[in-house]
Amino acid sequence: MRLLHSFVMLWVVFLCAHEASGQYYFYDNDYLEPDVLWEAGVSVGAMNAMTDLGGKKGVGKRFIKDLNARNYNFAGGFYVGALYHHIIGGRFDLTFGKVSGADNTLMGDVGAAEGRLLRNLSFMSKITEAALLAEFHPVPLFESYAQEPSEFSPYIVGGVGLFHFNPQAFNGYQWVDLQPLRTEGQGFAAFPDRKPYKLTQVNFPLGIGIKYEVSAFLNARLEVMHRFLNTDYLDDVSTTYIDPSRFAEELNPKQAAQAVQLADRRQELDPSIVTHEGSIRGNSRYNDSYFTVQFKLSMSIGRTRRVKW
């Protein structure tokens, strides 16, 4: 709530500071333009993630260089926002989607990616996100208030969000929640530095987009938004394998059996493999992330028909 209050206060200060700069009186010959224009709309598009699992063939790379296009999933949502003089605004977004990744997407690569392929892990997680965002549209700064606003408006957008995720793996006949299985010993007495990760966390969205005013009441946007995360467990993979016998010491029998099966799946490809505690399972140096590419369609709220004499 403190973050929301601070955001609102900053926005109010900005509006007051610009009150003397002039006003848009006309959108066009037919409609009047308010200082603050509201809009509400829907979003549809795709969501993808960059995690420890899968990736491109060859040596694993950072960020978008390791992005596998096969892992795009549907994403959609709703949003409402306000824009002051077509320059700066605020927006509240609700986004729903899914992320996934699998080492078997590297099938056929017996070179640099062979180690990831033989790891044989996979995951899926539904994402629910609420975000408070600020937008900045620079083009109107270079236009006169006497001009009609440009139909096209590129912008940058960023803010803070709260997202919920729940990584799951398919065990052959059903999807199993991975977080309760503590697959890397999170919360176990033997690993005091490995804390259980929370399924609801803060993220930091940052993106770019372009807005097109189809008419006085209809807007279309194309937007790419990246989310920076504070966790490396979006896919339930981060550090090293643990001795499988530890699961029986810390979990109930059903969970222990599931953890033994899903924490290390190399034996499904090579039954001779023995799990050694401390061997590499993931890369904890970099946090996971996800992003969306979305088309947005909204209605403008606040323009009124001009009375002609």
N, C-alpha and C positions, 0 to 999 in steps of 0.2 A: 504493500500500500504506500510505503514511503516513496518507492520508485515512481509509482503512478502519480502521486501528489507532486513530486519534483518535476515530472514531465509536464503536467498540466500547468504548473506555475511558470515554467520556462516559456511555454507556448503563449500564455497570457501576456507575459512581459514583452515577447516579440510582437504580438499584435498591437499592444499599446505604443511600442516604439515606432511602429510603421504607420500609425493612424494618420499622421500628418503628411505622408508621402503621396496621398491622392487616393482616388477610388475609381473602380470600374463602374460606370453608370449604365453602360449598355454592353450586352453580350453581342448583339447584332441589331438589326433594325426592328426585330420583333420581340426581343426578350431583354429584361433588365438583369443586371448582374450584381449579386450581393458581394460584400467584402469576403465573406466566408462561404464557400460552396461545399455542401455536403454530398457524399455519394455512398451508395450501398450496392454491393454486387456479389457475384459468385466467381469462383476460380476452378478451372479444370486443367490438368496437365500431368506431369510425370515427376516421380521422386526417385532419387538414387543416393547411394551412400558410398563413402570411402572408408573402409575398415581393414582389418588384418586379413580377412578372408577373400579369396578369389583374386581379383585384379587382372591386369593384362599379362600376357605371356612374357617370358623373359625375366630379367632382374626386377624385383619389386621397386617401384618408384614412389615418390611422394606426391600427394595431392592429386590433381586432375590427370597427371601423367600415368597414373595406375588405374584410371577409371575404366570399368568394363561396361560397355553399352548394353550388354545382355541383361543387366540388373535393373533396368528402369521398370518402375511400377506406377500404377495409377495414383494420382493425388488430386484432391479437390478441397473446396472450402468456401467460406463466406467472409466478407469483410465490410467494414463501415469506416468512413474517414471524413476528414474535412480539410479543405485546402484554402489557404489565405492568399488572395490575389494571384492564384495560379503559381505561387512560388514555393511556399513552405506549408507543410501540413502534418497531420497526425492520422494514424490509422490503427484500427484493431482488427487483427486477422485470426480466424480459426481455420486450421489446416488439418486435414486427415489424409493419411497415406500409409505406405508400407515400404520397408527397405529389406533387402535380402543380399546374400552373398554365398558363394560356394566355391570350394577349391576345385571341384570337378569341372568348372568352366575352363580350366587350364589343360584339359585332356588333350593329349597329343604332344605336349611340350615336355620333352625329356632332357631339356637343357637346364638353363638357369632357374626355371620355375618348378623343377621336378620336386624339390623339397616341399613346396606349398601344395603341389598336386597330391603327393603321398600323405600329407597331413589329413586330407579327406574330411575336413570339417565344413559345416554349412549352418546357416541360420536364416530366420525370417522374423521380422518384428513389425507390428503395426505401430504407427506413430499418430499421436494426437497432440496438437500444439496450439497454444494461445500466445499471441505476440502483440506487443505494443510497439509501434513503429513510427519513425519520423521520415518524411519525404522532403527532398529538395529538388525543385525544378529550376534550372538556371536560365533557360531560354527567355522567360518573361523579363528578366533583369535587363535585357538588351532591347526591350520593346517599349514604345511609348504607351502611356495609359490611354492615349487617344486611339491606339490601334486595337483592332479585335485580337484576342489572344490566338496564338498559333494553334492549328489543329493538332500538330505533332509536338509532343513535349517529352524529351528524354529526361530521366531523373535517376537519382540515387536514393536508396532506402535502407534503413538500418534501425536497430533497436534491441530489445530484450524480449525473450520469450520463456515460456514454461512448457516443457514437453514431457510426454509419458511414452515410454517404450517398454517392451517385454520380449527379449530375445527367446526364440524357441528353435528347437531342432526336431527333425522328423526321424523317429526311431524305427521306421519301417511300416508302422500302421497308425500312428497318431503323432500330433505335434506336442512336444513336452516343453514346459517352461524351464529355462536353464538357470535363471538367477537363484532359485531355492536349492539347486544342486551344488552350488559353490564349486564349480568345476576346476578352479585354480586354487582351492583352499581358502577362499575369502571367509574370514571369521573363524577359521580353525585355530586352535591353540598353538599349533606348530608354525603358524604364519601370522604373527601379530601385526605385521606391516601390511597385510592384505585385508582391507576392510570390505564388507559386503557393499556393493554398489546400489544406489537408490534408483528406482524405476521412474521416478518423476524428478526432473532436474531443470536447471536454468540453462538456456542457450542464448547465443548472440547472433541473430540474423543480420546479414549484410548482402545487398544486392543492387542490381541495376534494372532499369526497365524503360519502356517507351509507351506513352499514353497517346491515344488518338481519339479526338472528340468526333464521333460519328454524327452527332446532332446536338441540339441544345440540351437533350435529356439522356443521351446514350453515349457511353465511353467504352473504349476497348483498350486493353493493355496487354503487352507481352513482357514478362518479368522473369528474371533468373535470380534466385535467392539462395545463398549459402548459409548454413548454420554452423557456427563454431561451438564445439561442445567442451565440457569439462570432464568428460569421461572417455576411457578407451574400451568400455565394455558395451558399446552399442551392439556388438556381435558376440558378446560373452567371451572374447578372446583378447588377452593382453600380455601375459608374462610367460610362465613356464609350466610344464606338467608337474603333477605331484604324484607320489606313490599311491596307486589305486587302493591300497589297504586302508588308507586314512579315511576314506569315505564311510566305511563301516563303523569307524570310531566316532564319527561326528553326526551322521545322518541316520534316519530310520531305515529299516531294511529295504523298503521299496525305493526310496530316494537314492540310497547307496547303490543299488543295482542299476538304476537309470544313470547315475553319475559315472559309474565305471564304463558303461556302454558309450556315453555321449561325450565324455571329457577327452577321450583318446580313441579315434576311429581309424587309426592307421592299420590295425589288425584286420579290418575288413578287406583291405587290399593285400596285406602281407601278414599272415598269421604268425610268422616267426618273430615279429617285432616285439620287444619287451620295453615297457614304459620305465624310464629311468627318471627319478625325481630331479628336477632342475634343468632338464633338456628343454630346448626352446619350443614354445607353443605359439607365441605372438611377439609383437614388438611394442613395448610399453613406452617408447620414446615419444610417440606422437599420438595424440587423441584422435578418436574417430570423428566423422562429420557426415552430414547429409545435406542435400540441396534439392530444390524444386525448379522446374521450368514450367511456367503456367501462363495460360491465356485467361484474362480477367475481363468480365463484362459487367458494367454497372450502370445505374441510373443516377443522374445528377438531381439533387434535391435543393431547391431554393431559388432557382430562376423563375421569374414571373413574367407573364405576358405584358408587354408594354401597351399602355393606353395611348392610342393615337388620336390626335385632335384634328 
